[in-house]
Amino acid sequence: MKQNPFLPAEDPLYPSSDGLPLAENDWQLEAILDAVGVLKIRYGSRPDVYVSGDLLIYYEEGNPRKSVAPDVFVVFGATNHRRNVYKLWEEPKAPDFVLEVASENTWKEDLGRKRALYAELGVREYWLFDPKDEYFDPPLQGLVLREGAYRALPALVDGGARTIRSDVLGLDLRADRGMLRFRDPATGECLRSHAEEWAARSELAKALAEERLARDEATAALRSAEARIAELEARLR
């Protein structure tokens, strides 16, 4: 395959693919893509925050078997640019925030091997979400690393949705009818995904177009009325 000279070259020792699919079902896929999209919008203007998902993290130089691909992760202090893979020995730090979305073939690893690995790597917050409510109880869990081990973050039920504050992100994560939402506690508003942002902009554009049409029609009607009045005044003279 021809290498694009404007893109970083693939490292044959550390390939960018592990041969596994991004997701096993639509629930898992949508949760991953929405979370990555929301967080990229949130931090897109910051050059020192890197957001990615399903990207291989290599954590031992010279040993390509030592890798993991979190569904979603955020690194504060890493430059915001595209990568083929994330090599810990070339980067400033491990992720600060990791989210794994449950599926039939991954949930046991999420609770076992990955939990232990992320603690070892120093991931400050580890989050688990089960969109189908089949594998994790409760379906949304936030864990914080303290003294080398993960401890559960406090949760509350707010408006019928399980809600947990992420100190790393400064956001509330909410499990609401199989959807994972990120809420800004300063505004009380949930952050929009790319699809929701596009839909909102489309609605705004539609509203503006309708307002412009109504204004044009009103202007045309006014001009017609003025012309009629001028015509009547001319007859009277």
N, C-alpha and C positions, 0 to 999 in steps of 0.2 A: 504494500500500500504506500502511495506517495505521501511523504511528510510535508505538511503545511509549514513553510518557513516562518510564519507569524505565530505559530503555536509552540509550546514547549515540547521537546521530543519525549517520546515514551521511553522509560528506562526498562530495558529487558529484564533486569534483575528484580525490579519491583513493578509488576504489571498493574494496570489500572482496573482490571476486571478479575473477579474471583469466580466467574462463571455462574453465579447465582442470580436469580431474578430480583428485581427491585421489590416486588411484592407478590403475595400469593392470592390476593383477592382485591376487589374494588374498595372494600372498607379500609384495608391496610394501605392501599395505594393512595387513596384520597387523603387519608390522615397524614401520610408522609409528605405528599406534595403540598398540601395546604400549609402544614407547619413550616416547611422550608420557605415557601413563598411568603408567608406572613412575616417571618423573621428576616428574610432578605429585604423586604420593604421597610421594616422597622429600622434596620441597621445599614441599609444600602448607602447612605450618605457618609458613613463613618469609615475612613481608610484603615482603622485599626481594629475592625471587627470582621471576622471571617465566619460565614454561615454556609453550611453544606449539608448534604444528605447522601447516604449510600456511597460514600467515598472511602476508599481503603486508607486506613491509618496504619502505617508501618512503625512499630515501636521498638525494634531492635536492629541496629545497623548490621548488615551482612547476613541477616536471617529473614528472608522473605516470607517464611512460614509464620512469623510473628506479626500478624495483622488482624485488624478488625474493621468492620464497616458499619458504623452506627447509622441508624435510620435518619437521624437528624442530630447535628451538633453545632455548637457555637464556641468560638474562641475569641476572647477579648485580649488584644495585644498582638494578634497575628494580622499581617497585611491583607487587605481585602482585594484579592485577585484570584483568577481561575487557576486551578491546579489539576494535574492528572491524579496525583495521590498526595497524601499528607505524611511526610517523614518527620518523626518527632525529633531526630537529631539535627534536622535542618530548620526546624521551626522553633519559635520562642517557648512554646509550652504545649501541654495536652489540652484538649477541650475543657472548657469550664462547665458546659451544659451538654448533656447527651439525653436524647429521647429515643426509646425503642418502642415500636408499635407491635403488638402481639399478633402472631399468626399460629396456625396449628403446628408448624415445624420449627418455630423459633422461640416460643414463649418459655420453654424450660431452660434454654440457653440464656435468655434474658434474665431469668431469676437466679441462674447459677454461675456459669463461666464468665459471662459478660459483667455481671455485678462485681465479681471478685477482681476481674481484670481492670475495670474502670476505677475501682478503689485503689488498686496498685499503681495505676497511671496518674492518679491524683485528680480525677474528674470531680469537680466540686459538687455538682448536682447531677443525679441520675434519675431520670423520669421514665415511668412505665405507663403505657396507655393501651387499653383493650377496647377497640371500637365496637366489637360484637358482644362484649361482656360475657365471654366464655372461659377465659383463662386466668385473668387477674381478679382478685377480690380484695379491695375494691378495684374497679376498672381503671381509675387514675390514681397513681401513686407518685409522690415526689420524695426523693431521698437526698439528704445532705451528708457530705463526708466530714466526719468528726473523729479525730484521733485514729485515722486509718480505717474506719468502718462507717457504713452508711446507717443513718438514722432517719426515721420517717419525719417529714415535715408536717406540721399541723394542718388539718383540713377542716373545712366547714361547708355546710349546705347553704347556698345563697341563691334564692330564687328557684329552688328545686334542682340546682346544679351543684355537684361536688366541686369545690373551689380550693385551690392551694396556691399560696404566694411563692413565687420564685425570687429569692433575693438576688441571684445572679443576673437574671433578666430584668428585674424590677417590674415584673408583670404577674398577673393572676392567671393561672391555667384552670380552665373549667371543662368538665366533662358533662355535656348536655345532649342527651338523646343520641348517643353514639358519635357525637362530634366533639373535637377538641378545639376550644377557643382560647385565644390569648386576649386578656383584657388589661387595658391601661388603668391602674387604680387611681391615677391623677384625674382622669376624665370620666371613668366609669364606663367607657366605650370599649367594645370588642374590636380588635384590629381586623382589618379586612384582608381576605386572601386576594390573590391576583384576579380571580374570577369575580369576586364581589366588588373589587375596585373597578374593574372594567364595566361591570353592570351598573354601578353607581355613576360612573362617568357617562355611560350611554344614556341613562335616565336624565342626567343633568343636561346633556347635549340635546336630548329630545325636548325637554322642558324649555330650554332656551330657544330652540327652533320654533316651538309653538308660540312662545311669547313674542318672538320677532314677527311671525306671521300675523298674529292678532294686532300687533302694533301697526304693521303695514296696512292691514285691512281698515283699521280705524283711521289712519292717515288718509287713505284713499277716499273713505266715506266723508271725512271732513272736507277734503278738497272738492268733492262732488257737491257737497252742500254749499260751500262757498261760491262755487261756480253758478249754482242754481240761484242763489241770492243775488249775485251780481247781474244775472240775466233778468230777474224780476225787477230789480232796481232800474235797469236800463229801459225796460218797457214803461215803467211808471214815469220816467223822465220824458 
